[in-house]
Each structure stands twice: as structure tokens, then as C-alpha cells.
Amino acid sequence: MKKKDIILEYKLFKRYVQHLQLKLLQEESYQRKSINVKVNRNRYYQIDIKVNINRDNLPLITNHYKSIPQNIRLQNPIPVLLERLTPMSVELSQCEETEELFRIIQQAQQESIDKSKQLLRNELKIFLDYFFEKNKDLFRSIKDVFKFNEIGEAFNVSVEQIQLHFLSKLQGQYCMKSIVKYQLVRFNRYFCPICNLYMCSWHYSSKNQRVFIESEPNEEMIMNIQSIDNFYETDFKPNQMNLKESIWRYHMKNKQEIDIRCTKVERCGRFNCNNKKRLKKFQIKSIEQLLEFGFMNCCFINQILQHPIYKIYCNQISSIIKNYSNKQLNHNNKSQQNIMSPEISDGFDSYSQKLQKISNYQQQYTPCFHEGSCKDADCSCVMCPKYCCCKGKCEKKIKRCDCKFCGYDEKKHKFQCPCFNSGFECDPTICKCTNCNNVNLLMGISKQLILGKSLICNGLGLFAAQHFKQYDFIGEYRGNYLLLDEESFIIEQCNMLTGKHYLFEVDDKWQIDGTYYSNYLRFINHATNQSETANCQAIILFSEGRWRIGMLATKEIEVGQELYFDYGDKFKTKWLQEFNQISQRYFQSK
Ligand SMILES: C[S@@+](CC[C@H](N)C(=O)[O-])C[C@H]1O[C@@H](n2cnc3c(N)ncnc32)[C@H](O)[C@@H]1O
């Protein structure tokens, strides 16, 4: 028999097999069927065709060749999927090869590839499974996975379809990465990206809060995952203080809602579903993290962990809540009791009073969280620090440094670090600098200082207890953040009584008040820069989500020398002259 005939016969046989496969698929209940095909013409062919269900509940056909023509062998050891891609992909062996034969084979291959592509359009998922399985080592990062325009073009499917499919298929770290990012987007809708506080109006204006708490996720979000590069990553754990506050706010805010929606954890009006599917490990871990927070409401947890592919239902969450160790539950219940009934536990303000108070405060910096890119949304940020949740490539995103040394370059007489020069402390989570001297506020660095009687005025003053080099960082001027409003006016009035003022203006809107909560640096007295007595300088740097004040030595300072910095024109005119007169009068009258 000629080789040409063998190939043609095999081609016929394949067509027959395909016909049978199609028949099987068309049957309504194709689940786990198998047929045995025997063809005996010039040669004897035997094949078992089995239909199984794959992970996505799709029919997966496997052909088990019991007799493969002697001189025809399949190119790939994974026959099933290769077959689907190139059913006629055959190789000749032990045969005489002629040009004509090659032409026929190539033609047959091309035809079968075209046919396969046609088939694959309908069975994209199976192909993608195979493709992913084969190439998964190549997918180093989630971004690489999304470079599948070529597949899209070849198979006439949208890239989104492929993305969605891969997202459901991604395993291990790739999968976790995308899921964690997705959850963080949701998490940031409810919790402040700076302080992790539920409904934080200190960092997020109440307008933002309402918008983002009410809006539900849409399919678009999942498609945008790869573009959300820069938002703040947190391990979901707030500090203890914020945790208590969060739970309290959450329960106060959602009291009514909880009553309506989830009176018992196992019953839920909104996500009522009897899905018995087991959750994935990372889902369970995320639920447990939220339980640790103290959020026992399955609807709430559900809202945070919702995912278009990794579906999660209240009944699944509730079963985990039930299994959550009794010890944990008791602990959380106890803390919730305290938080839930502030009226009984102490003299807390009522919720509305408290919220009112909070909404009177504004942070100097509010992370942006708007729809669309910063450019499109006309975002008000001058620059977007890492806490901003900008989508896509943000032109305003703060660029971080990769200096070899961040600090004062004594040879060039200037600060080299671009972060410092643009008013930012380096952020070790983003900057790539090696020897960083621009993280003093973050590290809480403070030189050794002594409080003593001032040499310049009647009150106290601050003295060096160690030798300072020029441009050494002395410490942070700490205090409460105040808006230049009524409250700072009242503090000013109080200060007038003593004649001592501890308000430090950060900008035309904000002050840091060292009257009540502060450190030794509030005792540094004033001296003008012109008088050359001043040996320190205040610098305002953005660090950890807010503008903070640091103090630098502008000269070498010996042990025992008093520290002075220039309070600025306002102090000289308004504070020193006018206010000191008033205070003097006040004390004289006593
Ligand atoms: C931030 S406090 C400094 C510590 C203050 N000396 C104390 O005993 O608490 C600022 C106040 O110190 C006083 N003060 C600071 N520098 C002064 C100066 N050069 N001359 C007079 N009084 C000064 C003023 O009363 C001012 O309101």
C-alpha cells in the first residue's frame, strides 16, 4: 500500500472520529460516555472515544488510540489536546519520502489546522487549558499572562475573554497576586488605605465615603486588574486602636442593615445560595483575616471578597464563621460588646456626634479614589503618593529615587536625593536607594536633647546633649493636626494666657499644635536667621500619608548649646510683640 493512501485513509478515519465526537457532544447528557470505534479497511484502526467533564464542567473528549497505524505516529506525547489543535499532524517514518507526499501531508496538515481553529473557537476553554498548562512556567508575572493578543487574533476571540479565562486558571502566586490586588481594591472601598479605619473621614472626605461604600464592583474592575499597579498594599491588619474603632464604627453604621440582612450568619437575604462548593485556601484565609478584624457579618465579608470568577456565598462564609475557634469568637464577642455599647462602657459620644466631630477634621492630604485615570477625572492631587488609588498609569504618581546615598552631600554642598528635594521622605517600600538618610521621620530618629532654662527668654529652652553635625536631623516636631479654624483660635486664646505658643503652621490651612500632645522639640525658642543665633531649621516633609515637621541642624552644634530656629515673620510681629504684651498685662493684673 502506498503512503499516500495510508494518509488519505487516516484522514477519512479522522473525519469519522470527529463526526462521532460531535455526535457525542450534541447528545444532551454526554456525561462520561465512551464509544469504541473499530475500522477495518485496508488497515485496522481502533480508538476509544471518551467524554469526560473537565474542571469547568465542559465536555472534554479523549481519544485513546489502541491501534495507531504502524508508519504514522502522533507528533506529541499529549495526543488529546494536540489532536484538537492539529488532528492531522502526522509524521512519516519508515517510508520513502517523495515531494508529492510532502505536499499532500502539508496540505492535509493545513486543512486540519484550519478545521481545528474553527473547532477551537467553540472550544476555546479547552485550548486555553492546554496552552496554559504547557506554558505556565513562562508566566513569570501576571502581566505576561495578559499578553495574548496573538491568541485573540488567531482564534478570533476577544482578549478579554482570554484574560477572564486565564484569571480563572491561574495557579499559585499569579493567581494570588491578582486576587489579592482585586481584594485590595474592594478592601480600600471600605477601609482607609492610610490608617485602615472603617469609614475613615480623617483621610477620606465623607463625600468619597458615600460614593465608594455604595457602589458595587463591576466586571470592568476585574479587567483593570493589571493596570492597578500602584495602590497601597496592606496585609489587611490595622493597629489595635484602629481595629476597635473600625469594629465599633462598622457596627454602628450597619446596625440596621445587619438586622435586616443577616440576623443569623447562616441566613442571608441577599446572597441566599446553597452552594456546596468548597472554597479555595486563599478565600478561607481571607475570610479568617476579616474575622480577626471582628467583622462577623457574612454579607460584609462577602462584599469584600466578591470576585466574578472565584464566587463566594454567604452560606460558605457562615460555615467558616461557625468553625472559627470558640476561643477566638469569645474574644471577639467580648471586644464587640464593649464597642457595641459605648453608652454603657464610658462617656463616649453618640455615633452621630462622633461622626460629626470626625467630619470636622480633614487630613491635609486625601488619597484620590475616583473613577477613571487622574487625567480624565480632573484629580485635585498635586502629586499622587502611594496611598492614592489611581487607576492606570498616573502621570502624577510620585517617582521614587534610586540614589546611592540620600542625604547632604558635603562635597557638592547640597541634598542630592530627588525625594527630599521635592519635599518627600523616602519610602522604603518603593524607593530603591541603598544608603538612605531620608527616612528620619519614619524611623522616629531623635538626637539626645536636654530641657533647661532658656538663655534667651524667661521660659524653658532646649539644649544639645550631644554634638550635632551640620544638616543632622534632630527630631520631629510633634503635635495635633489642626485646621486653621475655630479650634486653633481657641488654643491661641489659651496660649495667650501664658504667652507661650506652640502652634506651628504647616501651610495656610494647617497647623501642628504642640500644646497638649508633643515632645521636647516644642521647647525650641526663636531666633532670627539674620542674627546668626539660629542654629536649626524646620523642614516640612511628606511621610506616611501626612506632612510632618522635622528639625535640621543648620550649623555644627556643641554639647550644651541652646537650639534656636526662626519662627518666621508672623511670630516676630504678631506673636512676640502683640501677644506677649497681652500676656504680660494678664500676669500683671493677677
Ligand atoms: C514653642 S514655645 C518655646 C518654649 C517656651 N520658651 C517654653 O518655656 O515653653 C514658644 C514661646 O516661647 C517664647 N519665646 C520663644 N522664643 C522667644 C524669644 N526669642 N524671645 C522671647 N520669648 C520667646 C514665646 O513666649 C513663645 O510663645
The ligand as an SDF file (V2000), in Angstrom:
LIG
                    3D

 27 29  0  0  0  0  0  0  0  0999 V2000
    7.2880   76.9650   71.3620 C   0  0  0  0  0  0  0  0  0  0  0  0
    7.4190   77.8530   72.8160 S   0  0  0  0  0  0  0  0  0  0  0  0
    9.1030   77.6580   73.2600 C   0  0  0  0  0  0  0  0  0  0  0  0
    9.2950   77.1430   74.6420 C   0  0  0  0  0  0  0  0  0  0  0  0
    8.9680   78.1410   75.7040 C   0  0  0  0  0  0  0  0  0  0  0  0
   10.1120   79.0010   75.9210 N   0  0  0  0  0  0  0  0  0  0  0  0
    8.5170   77.4460   76.9730 C   0  0  0  0  0  0  0  0  0  0  0  0
    9.0390   77.7700   78.0460 O   0  0  0  0  0  0  0  0  0  0  0  0
    7.6680   76.6160   76.9230 O   0  0  0  0  0  0  0  0  0  0  0  0
    7.2790   79.4380   72.1570 C   0  0  0  0  0  0  0  0  0  0  0  0
    7.1500   80.5050   73.1840 C   0  0  0  0  0  0  0  0  0  0  0  0
    8.3890   80.7390   73.8120 O   0  0  0  0  0  0  0  0  0  0  0  0
    8.5950   82.1130   73.9310 C   0  0  0  0  0  0  0  0  0  0  0  0
    9.7620   82.5040   73.1510 N   0  0  0  0  0  0  0  0  0  0  0  0
   10.3700   81.7610   72.2390 C   0  0  0  0  0  0  0  0  0  0  0  0
   11.4080   82.4090   71.7100 N   0  0  0  0  0  0  0  0  0  0  0  0
   11.4720   83.6150   72.3280 C   0  0  0  0  0  0  0  0  0  0  0  0
   12.3210   84.7340   72.2070 C   0  0  0  0  0  0  0  0  0  0  0  0
   13.3370   84.7380   71.3580 N   0  0  0  0  0  0  0  0  0  0  0  0
   12.0880   85.7920   72.9730 N   0  0  0  0  0  0  0  0  0  0  0  0
   11.0560   85.7830   73.8460 C   0  0  0  0  0  0  0  0  0  0  0  0
   10.2130   84.7610   74.0140 N   0  0  0  0  0  0  0  0  0  0  0  0
   10.4140   83.6840   73.2450 C   0  0  0  0  0  0  0  0  0  0  0  0
    7.3410   82.8120   73.4560 C   0  0  0  0  0  0  0  0  0  0  0  0
    6.5200   83.0610   74.5810 O   0  0  0  0  0  0  0  0  0  0  0  0
    6.7350   81.8030   72.5720 C   0  0  0  0  0  0  0  0  0  0  0  0
    5.3580   81.9540   72.5530 O   0  0  0  0  0  0  0  0  0  0  0  0
  1  2  1  0
  2  3  1  0
  2 10  1  0
  3  4  1  0
  4  5  1  0
  5  6  1  0
  5  7  1  0
  7  8  2  0
  7  9  1  0
 10 11  1  0
 11 12  1  0
 11 26  1  0
 12 13  1  0
 13 14  1  0
 13 24  1  0
 14 15  1  0
 14 23  1  0
 15 16  2  0
 16 17  1  0
 17 18  1  0
 17 23  2  0
 18 19  1  0
 18 20  2  0
 20 21  1  0
 21 22  2  0
 22 23  1  0
 24 25  1  0
 24 26  1  0
 26 27  1  0
M  CHG  2   2   1   9  -1
M  END
$$$$
